[in-house]
């Protein structure tokens, strides 16, 4: 019997209703472990260091989203995917932007990002994303 790889850990950050919908949809579509972090009182840097997530998804319109960009300085290897609901797109903070029209497409983008062979650390080119 071959050993199985543990599921990837995805952190959903934010307290918006939109992220609640994303959490529900992804729990139905992915077999990955999903943890939700909310609120300004969280020691984000320490929590992320303890959890060691494979990636963090967040709503770009969340008032707390800037905390994640600042987190790149403290933990340069984290992978951030911002969800831009006004454009129905994701912004991967590695300089990539993808058009997303459905939760199925979002789940596929997450899966592709988790299994990408290059897995370039975010700090390598964490300047921003295409507009």
C-alpha positions in Angstrom: 0.0 0.0 0.0 1.4 3.4 -1.0 1.6 6.2 1.5 -0.9 8.9 0.9 0.0 12.5 0.9 -1.8 14.6 3.5 -4.3 17.1 2.1 -3.1 20.6 1.5 -4.1 23.3 3.9 -6.0 26.3 2.6 -6.6 29.3 4.8 -9.5 31.6 4.0 -9.0 35.0 5.5 -11.7 37.6 6.1 -15.0 38.2 7.6 -17.1 39.1 4.5 -20.2 37.4 3.4 -18.5 36.7 0.1 -15.8 34.6 1.9 -18.5 32.7 3.7 -19.9 31.7 0.3 -16.4 30.8 -0.9 -15.8 28.6 2.1 -19.1 26.8 1.6 -18.4 26.3 -2.1 -14.9 25.1 -1.7 -15.8 22.7 1.1 -18.1 21.0 -1.4 -15.6 21.0 -4.3 -12.2 20.3 -2.8 -10.8 17.5 -0.6 -8.3 19.9 1.0 -8.3 21.0 4.6 -9.8 24.5 4.9 -9.4 26.8 7.9 -11.1 30.2 8.2 -9.4 33.1 9.9 -11.4 36.2 10.9 -11.0 39.5 12.6 -8.4 42.1 13.3 -7.6 40.7 16.7 -5.8 37.6 15.2 -2.0 37.6 15.4 -1.8 36.8 11.7 1.9 36.3 11.5 2.0 33.9 14.4 -1.1 32.0 13.3 0.2 31.5 9.8 3.6 30.3 11.1 1.8 27.7 13.2 -0.6 26.6 10.5 1.9 26.5 7.6 -0.8 26.8 5.0 -0.2 25.9 1.3 -2.1 29.0 0.3 -4.2 31.8 1.6 -7.3 33.1 -0.1 -8.8 36.5 0.7 -11.4 39.0 -0.5 -9.5 41.9 -2.1 -12.4 44.2 -0.9 -12.0 43.1 2.8 -10.8 46.0 4.9 -8.3 43.7 6.5 -6.7 42.5 3.2 -3.8 44.9 3.6 -2.6 42.8 6.5 -1.9 39.9 4.2 0.2 41.9 1.8 2.2 43.1 4.9 2.6 39.5 5.9 4.6 38.9 2.8 7.5 40.8 4.4 7.4 38.6 7.5 6.8 35.3 5.8 8.0 35.6 2.2 7.1 32.0 1.1 3.3 32.3 1.6 1.1 32.1 -1.4 -1.7 34.6 -1.5 -4.7 34.5 -3.8 -6.9 37.6 -3.7 -10.5 37.2 -5.0 -11.8 40.2 -6.9 -15.5 39.8 -7.0 -16.1 43.0 -8.9 -14.1 41.7 -11.9 -14.8 38.0 -11.3 -11.1 37.3 -11.2 -8.4 36.1 -8.9 -5.2 38.0 -8.3 -2.3 35.7 -7.4 0.3 37.8 -5.7 3.0 36.4 -7.9 2.2 38.6 -10.8 -0.6 36.4 -12.4 -4.3 37.2 -12.9 -6.9 34.7 -13.9 -10.5 35.2 -15.1 -12.9 33.2 -12.9 -16.5 32.8 -13.9 -17.6 30.1 -11.4 -16.8 28.3 -8.2 -15.8 25.3 -10.2 -13.2 27.4 -12.0 -12.0 28.8 -8.7 -11.6 25.2 -7.3 -9.7 24.2 -10.5 -7.4 27.3 -10.1 -6.7 26.4 -6.5 -6.0 22.8 -7.3 -3.6 23.8 -10.1 -1.8 26.2 -7.8 -1.4 23.5 -5.1 0.0 21.0 -7.5 2.2 23.3 -9.7 5.6 21.7 -10.0 7.5 25.0 -10.0 6.0 26.3 -6.7 7.9 29.5 -6.9 8.0 31.2 -3.5 5.8 34.3 -3.4 8.7 36.6 -2.4 10.4 35.9 -5.8 8.1 38.3 -7.5 5.7 39.7 -5.0 5.4 43.1 -6.5 1.8 42.9 -7.5 -0.5 41.5 -10.1 -1.6 42.4 -13.6 -4.4 44.9 -13.6 
